[in-house]
Amino acid sequence: MAEMIAVNPSVPAKNLQELIAVLRANPGRHQYASPGVGTPLHLIGEFIYKIKYKVDVIHVPFPGAAQSLTSTIAGHTSILHGSAFSIMPQAKDGRLRAIVVTSGKRSTFAPDVPTLAEAGVPDFTSDYISIVMAPAGTPKPIVDLLNAEIVKTLKLPDVKERLATLRLEPVGSAPEELAARIKSETEKWSKLVREANIKVE
C-alpha cells in the first residue's frame, strides 16, 4: 500500500518543494500528523523535514490513523502522513491535497501524485507491506510450496479485485527477495532512528 503526504487545503503548497518553502518561511508554525511515534510515517517526516531539508515543523503523534486524518481535515494539523487508502477519497472530495507518495513508483490508485524521487528526494522510499511468515526452521520445500500457492492466489481475478478496493497492490515476491527486503529495511530504519535521535518516551 502506498504511503502519502497530504496537506489541509489551507496550506498554499501543491507539491513537496512548495511545502518545504512554506515550512521554511514559517518556522515552528506547522505540524505534521502521524499515527504514532516510531511508525514509518513518523520516521519519513523526520527524514524529510529534519535531516533532508532541516525545516522547523512539529510532529504530532496520534494513537491511530483515523485520528491523524480527522485532525488534518479539520485543520488542527497542517500536514498528514498517511496511507493512500485513507487520503485519496478525502483528496478527491477536496478535504485534503495529496502532495507526494513515498514509494519507489507511483501508485495505481493515485497516478497523478509524484513519488519522492520525482519530488526531489531520490534517496529515500517507504511502502506499507504485508508479509506472510513461517516459523524459523520450516523446511524449504514447505516454504516454497506455501509461497507458490500464495502467489497463485494473489493472481486470481476476484482476489485482485478485492485488494484493489482496499488500495492494496499485490506483489508475491520469492522468499529470498523478502528476506533481502527485510534486511535492507531494518538497516535503513535503524540508521534513520539513530541519525534523528528518536527515542520512545
Residue pairs with C-beta under 8 A, 6 or more apart in sequence:
1 83
1 84
1 85
1 127
1 128
1 129
1 166
1 167
1 168
1 169
2 83
2 84
2 101
2 102
2 103
2 107
2 109
2 110
2 127
2 128
2 167
2 169
3 40
3 41
3 44
3 81
3 82
3 83
3 84
3 101
3 102
3 103
3 126
3 127
3 128
4 81
4 82
4 83
4 84
4 87
4 88
4 98
4 99
4 100
4 101
4 102
4 107
4 110
4 113
5 16
5 19
5 32
5 44
5 48
5 79
5 80
5 81
5 98
5 99
5 100
5 102
6 72
6 79
6 80
6 82
6 87
6 90
6 91
6 96
6 97
6 98
6 99
7 13
7 19
7 72
7 78
7 79
7 80
7 96
7 97
7 99
8 72
8 73
8 75
8 77
8 78
8 79
8 80
8 96
8 97
9 94
9 95
9 96
9 97
10 75
10 78
11 19
11 22
11 30
11 78
11 79
11 97
12 18
12 22
13 19
13 21
13 22
13 97
13 99
14 97
14 99
15 99
15 100
15 114
15 119
16 48
16 99
16 100
16 114
16 116
16 119
16 120
16 121
17 119
17 120
19 79
19 99
20 53
20 55
22 30
23 30
23 49
23 53
23 55
23 56
23 57
24 53
24 55
27 55
27 56
28 56
28 57
28 58
30 57
30 58
30 78
30 79
31 57
31 58
31 59
31 60
31 77
31 78
31 79
32 45
32 49
32 57
32 58
32 59
32 60
32 77
32 78
32 79
32 80
32 81
33 60
33 61
33 62
33 68
33 69
33 71
33 72
33 77
33 79
33 80
33 81
33 82
34 41
34 42
34 45
34 59
34 60
34 61
34 62
34 68
34 81
35 41
35 42
35 61
35 62
35 63
35 64
35 65
35 67
35 68
35 82
36 42
36 61
36 62
36 63
36 64
37 59
37 61
37 198
37 200
37 201
38 193
38 198
38 200
40 126
40 128
40 189
41 81
41 82
41 126
42 59
42 61
42 81
42 198
43 126
43 189
43 192
43 193
43 196
43 198
44 81
44 102
44 124
44 126
45 57
45 59
45 79
45 81
46 59
46 192
46 196
46 198
47 124
47 192
47 196
48 116
48 121
48 124
49 55
49 57
50 196
51 192
51 195
51 196
52 121
52 124
57 79
60 68
60 71
60 77
62 68
62 71
65 82
65 83
65 86
66 86
68 77
68 80
68 81
68 82
69 80
69 82
69 86
69 87
69 90
71 77
71 80
72 78
72 79
72 80
72 96
73 90
73 95
73 96
80 87
80 96
83 128
83 167
84 101
84 107
84 109
84 110
84 167
85 166
85 167
85 168
87 96
87 98
88 98
88 109
88 110
88 167
90 96
91 97
91 98
91 110
98 110
98 113
99 113
99 119
100 113
100 114
100 115
100 116
100 119
101 107
101 110
101 113
101 114
101 115
101 116
102 115
102 116
102 124
102 125
102 126
102 127
103 115
103 125
103 126
103 127
104 115
104 117
104 125
104 127
105 115
106 113
106 114
106 115
107 113
107 167
107 169
108 169
109 164
109 167
115 125
116 122
116 124
116 125
117 125
129 171
129 181
130 168
131 178
131 182
132 146
132 150
134 142
134 143
134 146
143 175
144 175
147 174
147 175
150 172
151 172
153 159
154 160
154 163
154 170
154 171
154 172
155 170
155 172
159 170
160 170
163 169
163 170
173 181
192 198
